[in-house]
């Protein structure tokens, strides 16, 4: 597990106030929505805002790719790394 994976997991736990979860409870490749962690669209907005603040990335609200970016911790990591490389 990478540091950025842990940072994203910690951010999700803190932003969504998921006190009953630890970083180890969130699987990097598991879905964040639906059958996975069970997050919803409001959670996605909160995560998006937190990602912008913490990692200084830009998220286009109208992008068709957002669903792919927010699929899992791994896909969020890849998105953040790609944004930071630009």
Secondary structure in CASP SS format (residue, H / E / C, confidence):
PFRMAT SS
TARGET T0000
AUTHOR 0000-0000-0000
METHOD secondary structure of the structure
MODEL  1
X C 1.00
X C 1.00
X H 1.00
X H 1.00
X H 1.00
X H 1.00
X H 1.00
X H 1.00
X H 1.00
X H 1.00
X H 1.00
X H 1.00
X H 1.00
X H 1.00
X H 1.00
X C 1.00
X C 1.00
X C 1.00
X C 1.00
X C 1.00
X C 1.00
X C 1.00
X H 1.00
X H 1.00
X H 1.00
X C 1.00
X C 1.00
X C 1.00
X C 1.00
X C 1.00
X E 1.00
X C 1.00
X E 1.00
X C 1.00
X C 1.00
X C 1.00
X C 1.00
X C 1.00
X E 1.00
X C 1.00
X H 1.00
X H 1.00
X H 1.00
X H 1.00
X H 1.00
X H 1.00
X H 1.00
X H 1.00
X H 1.00
X H 1.00
X H 1.00
X H 1.00
X H 1.00
X H 1.00
X H 1.00
X C 1.00
X C 1.00
X C 1.00
X C 1.00
X C 1.00
X C 1.00
X C 1.00
X C 1.00
X C 1.00
X C 1.00
X H 1.00
X H 1.00
X H 1.00
X H 1.00
X C 1.00
X C 1.00
X E 1.00
X H 1.00
X H 1.00
X H 1.00
X H 1.00
X H 1.00
X H 1.00
X H 1.00
X H 1.00
X H 1.00
X H 1.00
X H 1.00
X H 1.00
X H 1.00
X C 1.00
END
